[in-house]
């Protein structure tokens, strides 16, 4: 199908959209648009699209965070242009997206610029898609379709709060085994000695190898896993903060609040007020 037709099918007749200002990677069910200039005209013109639009804005001051924020807008929902020159604009075909969303939940909400957190793996998948698209390698149609499935499912999972960061899984079995144990037993009292014994090494050797492989200490990893699970519980308003603290292994509400604010930047209550469904 003609490239311009594919673009129009996804973006619609948004008259302010100038494809010459973007690198465009277009398939029938997905389009990735990356600005190539700094002077995007972010005017207040109301518009809408026939597809789902996901905007990922990047900050120049970012210090390579493990997680990012995006916002999603449903087809037909009017909105202003809300992007900077450092962003990915992703358009996913309505029927394609909704067929996959229904695998997770029957009712599809209307998204009006809903913010959600996602892990850096989605960026890797997007960049892999762009690379594959640009290289036009043999059988790329097959692999691009497969990557479209992965990107769409990971975005939907992120909307539901599933932000597991797969990039952190070590190829060192001793370290990976400790990671798997933390993921399964995060609510329990976990010691460095216990984790080190899983890999048959001393505590000092385990600490050193874990941080070398993963980039953070085992305790920091444990806290991140606990906070990840707490976020899932916080978006349900019927979960009490004290119960969440105990169920996620923090021991007390005060320690939970302190860790959460340190790692997330806002309090558990502020997070719930902002993102609870």
C-alpha positions in Angstrom: 0.0 0.0 0.0 1.2 3.5 -0.7 3.1 5.1 2.1 1.0 8.3 2.2 -2.2 6.3 2.4 -0.8 4.3 5.3 0.1 7.5 7.1 -3.4 9.0 6.5 -5.1 5.8 7.7 -3.3 6.2 11.0 -3.1 9.9 11.5 -6.3 10.9 9.7 -6.8 14.3 8.1 -4.9 16.2 10.7 -4.0 19.2 8.5 -1.2 20.4 10.8 0.7 17.1 10.5 3.7 17.5 8.2 5.4 14.2 7.5 8.5 16.0 6.1 9.3 17.0 9.7 9.5 13.4 10.9 11.3 10.2 10.2 8.3 7.9 9.5 8.3 4.2 10.0 4.9 3.0 8.7 3.2 -0.4 8.7 -0.5 -1.1 8.2 -1.1 -1.5 12.0 1.5 0.8 13.5 3.3 4.0 12.7 6.3 5.5 14.6 7.1 9.1 14.0 10.3 10.7 15.3 10.8 14.5 14.8 13.9 15.5 12.9 13.8 19.2 13.8 13.5 21.4 16.9 10.9 23.8 15.7 7.7 21.8 15.8 4.7 24.2 15.8 2.8 23.2 19.0 -0.2 25.3 18.5 -3.6 24.8 20.2 -5.4 23.5 17.1 -7.8 20.8 18.3 -7.6 17.6 16.3 -8.2 13.8 16.6 -7.0 10.7 14.9 -8.7 7.5 13.7 -6.1 5.4 15.6 -4.7 5.2 19.1 -2.0 7.8 19.7 0.8 7.2 22.2 3.3 10.1 22.9 6.6 9.5 24.6 8.3 12.8 25.5 11.9 12.7 26.5 13.7 15.3 28.7 17.1 16.6 27.6 18.0 16.6 31.3 17.2 12.9 31.7 19.9 10.7 33.3 18.9 7.6 31.4 16.0 6.5 33.7 14.9 2.9 33.7 11.3 3.9 33.3 9.6 6.5 31.2 6.2 8.1 31.0 3.8 8.1 28.0 0.3 9.3 27.4 -2.4 7.6 25.3 -5.4 9.1 23.5 -8.2 7.1 22.0 -9.4 7.5 18.4 -11.8 10.4 17.9 -10.9 12.1 21.1 -10.1 15.8 20.5 -6.8 17.0 21.9 -4.2 19.7 21.4 -0.8 18.8 20.0 1.1 17.7 23.1 4.7 16.8 22.2 8.2 18.2 22.1 10.9 17.8 19.5 12.4 15.0 21.6 9.7 12.3 21.4 8.2 9.3 19.8 4.7 9.5 18.4 3.2 6.0 18.0 -0.1 5.4 16.2 -1.7 2.0 16.4 -4.7 1.0 14.3 -7.9 1.0 16.2 -9.2 -2.5 15.4 -5.7 -4.0 15.9 -5.2 -2.3 19.3 -8.6 -3.1 20.6 -8.4 -6.8 19.6 -5.3 -7.1 21.7 -6.7 -5.0 24.6 -9.7 -7.3 24.9 -7.2 -10.1 25.7 -6.7 -8.3 29.0 -10.0 -6.7 29.7 -13.4 -6.8 27.9 -14.3 -3.2 28.4 -12.1 -0.7 26.6 -12.0 2.7 28.3 -11.8 6.0 26.4 -8.3 7.4 27.0 -8.1 11.1 27.1 -4.4 11.7 27.4 -4.0 9.1 30.2 -0.4 9.0 31.6 1.2 5.6 32.2 4.7 4.3 33.1 6.6 1.9 31.0 10.0 0.2 31.1 12.9 1.0 28.9 12.5 -2.3 27.1 9.7 -0.8 25.0 12.1 1.8 23.7 14.5 -1.1 22.8 11.6 -2.8 20.9 10.7 0.5 19.1 14.4 1.1 18.2 14.6 -2.5 16.9 11.5 -2.0 14.8 13.0 1.2 13.3 16.4 -0.5 12.6 14.7 -3.5 10.9 12.4 -1.2 8.9 15.4 0.9 7.7 17.5 -2.0 6.7 14.8 -3.7 4.7 16.3 -7.1 5.5 15.1 -10.4 4.1 11.7 -11.4 5.4 11.4 -8.1 7.3 7.6 -8.1 6.8 7.4 -11.2 9.1 9.7 -9.8 11.8 8.2 -6.3 11.7 4.7 -7.8 12.3 6.1 -9.8 15.2 7.7 -6.7 16.7 4.4 -4.8 16.2 2.7 -7.5 18.4 5.4 -7.2 21.1 5.2 -3.4 21.1 1.4 -3.3 21.3 1.2 -6.0 24.1 4.0 -4.3 26.2 2.2 -0.9 25.9 -1.1 -2.4 27.0 0.6 -4.2 29.9 2.1 -0.9 30.9 -1.3 0.7 30.9 -2.4 -1.9 33.4 0.7 -1.1 35.5 2.8 -4.1 34.5 6.2 -2.4 34.1 8.5 -5.3 34.6 12.0 -4.4 33.3 13.1 -7.4 31.3 16.4 -5.7 30.4 17.7 -6.3 33.9 17.6 -10.1 33.7 21.2 -11.3 33.9 22.7 -14.0 31.6 24.8 -15.1 34.7 22.6 -17.9 36.1 23.7 -17.3 39.7 22.6 -13.7 39.5 19.4 -14.5 37.5 18.5 -17.1 40.1 18.7 -14.5 42.8 16.5 -12.1 40.7 13.9 -14.8 40.2 13.9 -15.5 43.9 13.4 -11.8 44.7 10.5 -11.6 42.2 8.8 -14.5 43.8 9.5 -13.8 47.5 9.6 -10.0 47.6 7.0 -9.9 50.4 9.3 -12.0 52.7 12.3 -11.1 54.8 15.2 -11.6 52.3 18.8 -11.5 53.3 22.0 -11.1 51.2 23.2 -14.3 52.7 20.2 -16.2 51.4 20.6 -14.8 47.9 24.4 -15.4 47.9 23.8 -19.1 48.9 21.5 -19.5 45.9 24.6 -19.0 43.7 27.0 -20.8 46.0 29.2 -17.7 46.7 30.2 -15.4 49.5 28.1 -12.3 50.3 30.9 -10.0 49.2 31.4 -11.8 45.9 27.6 -11.9 45.3 27.2 -8.2 46.0 30.0 -7.3 43.7 28.8 -9.5 40.8 25.2 -8.5 41.2 25.9 -4.8 41.0 28.3 -5.4 38.1 25.7 -7.3 36.2 22.5 -5.3 37.1 23.9 -1.9 37.9 22.3 -1.7 41.4 22.8 -3.5 44.6 20.6 -6.6 45.6 18.9 -4.5 48.2 18.1 -1.7 45.8 16.8 -4.3 43.3 14.6 -5.8 46.1 13.2 -2.3 47.0 12.4 -1.6 43.3 10.5 -4.9 42.9 8.5 -4.1 46.1 7.7 -0.6 44.8 6.7 -2.0 41.5 4.2 -4.3 43.2 3.0 -1.5 45.5 2.2 0.6 42.4 -0.1 -2.2 41.1 -1.9 -2.2 44.5 -2.1 1.5 44.8 -4.1 1.9 41.6 -6.9 0.0 43.4 -8.4 2.4 45.9 -9.7 -0.4 48.1 -6.2 -1.4 49.2 -5.2 0.3 52.5 -1.7 1.8 52.6 -0.7 -0.2 55.7 -1.9 -3.4 54.1 0.1 -2.6 50.9 3.2 -1.9 53.0 3.0 -5.3 54.8 2.1 -7.3 51.7 5.0 -5.8 49.8 7.5 -6.6 52.5 8.2 -3.1 53.8 7.2 -3.9 57.4 5.7 -0.6 58.3 3.7 2.2 56.6 6.4 4.8 57.5 9.2 2.9 55.9 7.1 2.2 52.8 6.2 5.9 52.4 9.9 6.9 52.8 11.1 4.4 50.3 8.3 5.1 47.8 9.0 8.8 47.8 12.7 8.3 47.5 12.4 6.0 44.5 9.3 7.5 42.8 9.5 11.1 43.7 6.0 11.4 45.1 4.2 9.9 48.1 2.0 6.7 47.8 -1.1 8.8 48.4 -0.1 11.3 45.6 0.6 8.4 43.3 -2.8 6.9 44.0 -4.6 10.2 43.5 -2.9 10.7 40.2 -3.1 7.2 38.7 -5.8 5.2 40.5 -8.4 3.8 38.1 
